[in-house]
Amino acid sequence: MKRIVLLLVAVVFTASISAQTVPSLKTEDVASAGMAVAAEQNPEMEKQITEALMKDEGLQKETIGYLKENSDTSDAIAGIIGQNKDSLSGIMKAVMGDSKLSAAAIDWIANNPEMLQKAMKIVGM
């Protein structure tokens, strides 16, 4: 009886260990995560993101699209878009003048590796 219980415990233990999987990480994922952390810890990075946002229409459009879809910022950005009809630069100036919206835009870019990479290319980094 002890052997059966011991054998059963050994089988269950072995099955539980073999059922676990270890996630694999890609080098690109680790590098991009490092860029996002660096952006959060580097005040200079915030300036570079702001500069990129003021220079590039593509980055502006994607950021405004994010702000429109984000439930925390959608009402505020809708008002700004209404005041600055068809003026992308006017919308972006208003966004950067609003502390809540600018923080949301910068955080989104800093935490989105693809967008952060675009922003850094725009400012020559």
N, C-alpha and C positions, 0 to 999 in steps of 0.2 A: 504494500500500500504506500509506504514512504517513497519507494522508487517511482511509482506512478505519479504521485504528487510532485516529486522533484523533477521528473521528466516533463510533466505538464508545465511547471514553472519555467523550465529551461526553454521549452518551445515557445511559450508566450513571450518571454523576454527576448528571444532571438527574433521573433516576428516583429515585435514592436521596434526594435533597433533597426532592422532591415527596412521597415516601412518608412522611416524618416528619410527625408531628402535634404540635401544641402543645396541652397540656392546658388546659382552661378552668377558671377558678376562680369560684365563686359568692361574692358578697359575704358571705353568711351563713357559708360555710365559713371564710373568712379571719377574720371576727369571732369565731367560736366557737373557732378555733385560738388566737387571741389571748387569749381568756378562760382557756383551759387553761394557756397559758404563764404568764399572770399569776398563776394559782393556785399554780403550782409555785414562783414567785419571791416570793410574798407570804405571810409567816407569818400575817398577819391573816386571809387567806383560809382557812387551815387551821382557825382558830378559828371562823370563820363556818360552815364546812362541818360541824364538830363540833356547833355549836349547832343547825344545821338538822337534823342526824341525831337529836339528842335530842328535838326538837320534833315532827317529822312522821312519822306512822305509815306513810304511803305511801312516803316516802323510805327509811324503815327496812326495810320489806318488800322493796323493790327491791335495797337494799344487801345484805341478808341473802341474798337469792336469788343475787346475784352471788357472794358469799362461799361459798355452797354449791356453785356450779358451778365455781369456780376450784380447780384441782387443788392449788394451794399452800395453800389455806385451808380446804378442804372438811372435813378431819378435825377441825381445831380448832373450826370452827363447829358441826359435828355434836355434839361434846361439850358445847358451851355450850347448844345447843338442848335437849339431853337434860337438862341441869341446870335449865333455866328453862322448863319445859313451859308453852306458851301464854302466856308473859309476854314480849311484844314489848319492853317497856321494860327488863326484866331482861336479855334477850339483848343489847340494844343497849348497856346499861351494861357488860356483860361484854366485849363487842367493843371498846368504847372503853377498857377497862382493860387490854387485851392490846395491847402495842405493835405486834406483827406484824399483827394483824387490823385495828387502827385505821389503821395506815399503808396497808394494802391498800384499806380502805374509802375513805379520804380520797383516795388516789391515783386510785381508780376514778372517783370523782365529779369530781375536778379534771380528769381527762383525758377525760371524757365530757361534751361540751358540753350535751347535753339535761339530764343530771342536775345539772350545775353550775348551769345556769339555774334549775332547780327549787329547788336549795338556796339560791341567792341571793334568790329570790322569798320563800322562807320567812323569811329573816332581814331582809327589807325592803331588799334592795339592788337 
